[in-house]
Structure formats: structure tokens, C-alpha cells
Amino acid sequence: MKKAVIQVAVGFLFFFIFCAGPASADDSTPADNETLQSALSAIKLTGGISAGYFYASNPGVDTSDSEFLLSNFLVELSSRDETQPVSFVGAFGQTSTPSLLGIPEKNEDFDIEYASLTLKPITDVSLEMGLLMPNAGFENTYTFNNKNVILGAVASQQPYNAYGARVGYDVNGISLWGGYYKGRLDDEEYNSPDCAWEVGFSGSIAENDFSIYNYHIDGQRNLFGAVIERTIKDIDLALNIDYWTWDNDVKYLYGSKSSIGGALYICPNLGRLSIPFRLEYINQDKSRIYIESPNAKHIYAATISPTWHFNENTYIRVESAYVKADEAFTGKDGDARENRTNLAVELGFLF
């Protein structure tokens, strides 16, 4: 898989070099150049890259508590004209950004992250097929798109990209969708061989953007969640609530069947300086959905991430976070610990 992805990336590189390079009068014509320019003008190139230093206390025995990471690298190609009946989007790269419940680790799996074709047979109806990102949660897997550097505790368990199809319908400002999936890009958290499906809807009411979703991993877990967002003057606000339940096939393995968690996001914007705050609380009881320890019934987390925007494309972020949960972490001496401190410094560039 890695070899194939690298070949695709190299192919894109040579394609753009070829298109941008000089052409002699013998092997090109104005018509050829116009054709190439027309093809390139139909493609939109976006993405980003970020890197920094990450630290997490109480990482466990014989485990490093800090790393320099290429936290995100993503190159996305998509259709520039979305009015066409068929459009596409595809991205390759990698992400190494841990969650507050994880530790800094390098991810060297350079891969196709997502790729899909969308058919719009009639107005307001769409059919999307391929390797799809889920319509669940406030935070993005590729964290240079988030307010905070490190993924939050609530976001750490949200679904990841999967192969399948999704149908969408827009009516009176409300978007509805339903998707069916077989196979996942990363099955570390959801290693079930069975299928998954999602349904949901989103829209805006009284200047409040909202999204409500249900994501079911057959034979494992079921997620009900909601996100609401609003901007008041220069302050961005958001609330994400997730309710997880174990599937009936596995619920007998755990002391309780469900967990509920919420994350509140507050981000004052002061010119080039923004100061995102994230406050989280999770009641997982003995379900062990977020943390394996059966004694970690309650999880508390707070994060602050002062960010200086040099311009709309570049930034530097400094982040400090604190997590508390009974016997959730392990010190380097092997003793159980109830807290973790996360620190990060990250530079980022979006294009």
C-alpha cells in the first residue's frame, strides 16, 4: 500500500512538472497548451503541513514522554467546478497528532487518507462513494484544521475514515445523509470485521449551526452525538456531546454499557492572536470506552492553545493541557497515576 501511494504521489509530481515546464515549438501547439491549462484549471489543490514538539507526562514504563513530530501532512486535490454532475476529492499524507489520552508517537504510514467521487443525478441529491470521512464530531482528524493542537478526549473515540457510500439530500436549508461502510482506513479502535452505518442531519437555526448524528459499528459500538456552533462578536463557541453504547454482542464484557461525554470550545479572536479553550468531561462509568482502566469512571480535561497567526496561511501554537482520571495513566516507574500533563509547540502552513 505504501509503495502504491508513493507511486501515486510521484506521478502527481511529474504531472505538474510536465505541465509547468517549457515546451518547444516542435512538440507543442497552442491547442495543446490550452488543453493542459483547461485541465489544470479544473483541479483545486489545497492542504497543509504542521510540525512541532509534543510532551505527555506519565507515558508508561520504557516509553518516551516527548517527540518531535511531523504532526500533519496532507495534499488534497478536488474538482474546482462543483456544478458538474460528477465531482471528486482525494488526499494523501499522514497525521501523527496524538489525543490527550495518548502519547506522542511518530506515524510513518504515508497513505491515501480519503478519496471519493460524488454523483449529483438531480438537484439537492448526491451519491458519494470511496474512502469517506465521517460526518461526526466537531474536531477534525487533521488537526491543523482545529482550534487546538492535540485531539481532545471526546474526539479521540470518534469514527475514522472508512470505505463505503453515502447518500445526501438538501431540503429547506437542512442536509440529511445516510452512509454504509465496509472496512476502515485505521481499525485500531474499531477492529470489527462487520459493517458500519451512519445517519444524520445538519443545518442552521437562529444563527446556530448544528449537526446531529448516529454512527453504528455493527457488533461493537453505537454513537449518538450532537454539535452546535455559534460566533458572538469575536468569540467562536461550540459544544460537542457524544453518547456511546456497547453493542449487545459485547456489552457483557464490561461493567457498564454506556458512556457520555461533552466538550465545550471557547475561542476569543483578538486580531492575529486567538486563544482557544477546550473544557471536557466524560462519565464512562465502568464501560472503558475511552480509557481501559475500570477505575477511570470520570475523565476531566482542560486545554488552552494561544495561537499567533502570521497571516491566514501560517501560524505558531503553544498548547498546555491537563487530564484527570483515576488510575488512567502509568508513570515511568510502573505506578498508576491519576493525571497527565500535555505540552506542545507547533508551526503550521496551510495552502
N, C-alpha and C positions, 0 to 999 in steps of 0.2 A: 504493500500500500504506500509506504513512504517513497519507494522508488518511483511509483507511478505518479505521485503528487509532484515530486521534484521534476519529473519529465514534463508534466503539465506546466509548472512554473517556468522552466527553462524555455518551453515552447512559447509561452506568452512573451517572455523577454525578447526572444529572437524575432517574434512577430512585430513588436513595437519598434525594435531596432531597424528591421527591414522597412517598416512603413515610414519611419522618420529619416532614414538615411538618404543620401543623394542618389539620383538616378540619372544615367546618361541618356543622351538623345537616341542611342541605338536600341535600348531595351525598355523604354517607356514612352508613353504618349500622354497628351493632356487628358484623354479619356480615361486612361489607366489611373492617373493621379486623382482624378475626380472620383473614380470608383472607390479608391482607397480612402480618400478623405470622407466620402459619404459613409463608408463602413465604420470608420473610427468615430465619426460624429454621432453615430447611433449608440455608442458604448459610453457609459459613465464609469469612471474609476474613482473609488473612494477607499478609505481605510484609516489605519493609524498604527503607530508603534509607541511603546512605552517601556521604560526600564527603570530599575531602582534598587534600593536596599531594603530588605524585609527582615524583621526580627519578631520572634514569638517566644515568650518565656515558657518554662515547663514543657519542653518538647518531647520528653521521654528519655529513656536510657539509650546511650550511644547514638544520639540523634542531634544533629546540628540545630542550633536555635536561630541561625541567621544565614541569609544567602543574598548575593547579588543576582537579580533575575531580569531576564527579558520578559516582563510581565505580560505584554500583549504584542502580537504582530499579526495584522490582518490586512489583506488586499482583497477588495470587493469589486467585481465587475457586474454591471447591471444594464438593463435597457434604459436608454435615455428617454425614449418616447413611450410613455405608459398608456397612450391612447390606442396602441396597436392591439389586435385581438390576442396575440401571444407575446409575453414578455419573459424575461429571465433575470435571475440574480445568482451569483456564485461567489464564494470567498474561500481563500486558502490561507493558512498560517498556523498559529498556535497561541495558547494562553497558559501562563504559569501562576497566575494570581491565586493565592490560597483564600479560603474563607477564614473568618475569625476563629472557627473551631478546628482549623487545620494548621499545618506548619509550612514554612517556605520550602518548596521543593521545585527543582528545575523540571520543566516539561519539554522534552526534545522531540516530541511527536509532531513533526511538520505535516499537516494534513489538510484535506478539503474539509472545511468547517461546516459549510452549508451550501446547497446548490439546488435550485428548483426552477421549473417552468410554470408559468401561470397562464391559463386559458380563460378568456372572458367571452363566452359564447353569446351572452346577451348583456344588456346594461344592468349593472349592480350585482351581477353574479360572477363568481370566479371559481376556478378549479386549479389548485396548486399541488404539484407533485414533485417529489425528490427527497432530498435531505433537508428537513424543515426545522426551524427554530420554533419552540412552543410559544403560545400566547398566554403566558402565565408569569406573574410576578412583576415587581417594579424594577428590580435591578437586572442588568444585562450581563451575560457571561463574559463579554469582552469589556473589562472594567474601565477602560478609558472613556466609555460612554456613560459611566455612573458618576454620581456626586462624590462617592468615597472610593478610596484606592482598593481596599480589600473587601471581598464579598461579605455581606452580613450573615449572621447566624440563621435568620429566617430564609434568606436567599440560598443558603448552602444546600438545601434539600429540594429546591425546585427543579422541575424536569429539564433535561438537556436535549440537544438536537437528536432527531430520530427520522428514520426513513418511512415515508408514507404519503398520504394525500389529505388535503384539507379543502373543504368547500366553504365559501364565504358568500354572504348576502347582505347588502346595504339597503336599509329602508328607513326613510324619515330621520336620517342622522344617526341611526343605530346600526352597528355592524354585528352580525351574527356569524358564528363559524362552528364547524364540526370537523374533526380530523380522526384518521385511523392510521396506526403505525405498527410496523413490524421491524424490529431491530433498532439499536441505538448506536450513536457515534461513540459514546462512552458509557459502558454498562456497569461501572464500578458500584454505583449506588442502586441501580435497578438491573440486577442480573437475571431477571426472569426471562425465559425464552418465549413467553406468551406475548400477546398483542397489547397495545395500549390505545386509548382513545381520549379525545378531549372535545368539550363543547363550551361555548361561552358567548358573551356579548359585551360590547363596549359602546360608549357614546359620551355625551356631554349634557349636563343639566345645570342651569343657573351658574355657568362658568366653572363647574366642577367636572373634570374628566374622570370617567370611571371605567372599570373593567371587572367583570365577574366571570370566573372560570371554574370548570370541573375537569380534572385530569386523572384518568384511571389507568393504572398499570395492572393488568389482569394477573391475578394470583399473588399480588404483593400489596400495593398501596392505592389509596384513593385520596385525592386532594380537592377540597373546596376552598377557593380563595377569592379575594377582592382587593382592588387597588382604587384609591381615589386620590386625585391630584388637583391642586389649585395654586395660582400665583396671586398673592396680595401685595400690591405695590412692588417692592424689590425683594420679596421673600417667596421662595418656592416651597410649597408644602406637599407632602404625600403621606399616605397611610396604606400599608400592606398587611392584610390579615390572612393567614393560612390555617386551615384545619385539616389535619391528616388523620386517616384511619387505616389500620391494617386490614387487609383482605381477610375474609372468613377462613381462607385456607391456611393462614399463618398466624392468626390472632392468638391462638392457644400457646404460642411460643413466648408471649410477653405478658408482663404483669398487668398491663392495661392496653386497651385497644387504640387509643387516640391521643393526639396532642393538638394544642392550639398555640399559635404564636403571632405576634404583631411587631411591626417595625414602623416607627414614626420618623420621617425625614423633614428637617427644617434647614433651609439654606438661604441665609441673607446674602445678597449680592451688592457689593459696595464698589462699583466701578470694576476695576481689574481684579479686585480681591473678592473671593467668595469664601464663606466659612460654613461648610456643610456639617450638620449634626445628625447623628443617627442613634435613636434610642430603641432598644429591643427587649421584649420579654417573651419567654416561651414556657408554657406549662406542658411538659411532656409526661409528667407522672412517671410511670414505670414502663412506658411504651418503647423507650430507647430509640425513637425515630431520629432524633438529632444527635444525641450522644449515647454511646454504648453503655456507660455506667448506669446501673439500675438505681443508684442513689442520686443521680443528677435529675431530680424531678423538676426543678425550676432553673431557668437559664436567664441571666441578666447581662446585657451588653450595652456599652456606650462608646460612641466613636465621634471624633472631631477631626476634620480634614481641611485645614486652611490651604487655599489654592490661589496662586498668583497666575493670572492669565497674561502672558506677554502680548498675545493677540488672540484672535478667535481660533487659531490653529495650534498654538503651543502653550504649555503650562508647566508649572512645578507644584507638586503637592507634598505636604508633610502631614502624616497621619499618626494619631495615637488612639488606641482602643483598649478597653478593659472588659473582660468577660468573667462572670462568676457563676459557678455551678458546682455543687457538692461532688467531690471525688471524680471530677470530669477529666482532669489532666494529671500528668505524671512528671515529676521532677527528674533531673538527670541522675539522682540517687535512687530512683525507683519508687519513691514515696508518692502516695496520692495527694494531689493538690486541688484546691477549690477555685483557683483563679488563673488567668492568663493575661499578660500584657502584650499587645501587638504594637509595633512601631514600623513606619515605612516612610521612605522618601522616594518620590517618583517624578521623572521627567517624561513628558508626553508630547507627541506631534500627531495631529490629525490632518488628513488630506482628502 
